[in-house]
């Protein structure tokens, strides 16, 4: 899950993006899964919630962050996972 979140949260014009794509391929993500993550989507409901949260944090969408945190928590993501997602989203 964290590889997809890192891909989704990577700055579009940053140097981290190609590194995240290489990492995603190395753990077996398909091209469709990589494209979905880059577009902010996932085929898994928990991952989709995590990706939406990471992108809101990355883009500083303060109005969306709390509702997305609550939704991710309701879907079963732990506080530790939410902290990891936040750290990934804030990492440059």
PyMOL commands that set and color helices and strands:
alter all, ss='L'
color gray80, all
select helices_A, chain A and resi 2-9+16-26+31-38+45-58+62-74+79-90
alter helices_A, ss='H'
color red, helices_A
deselect
rebuild
show_as cartoon
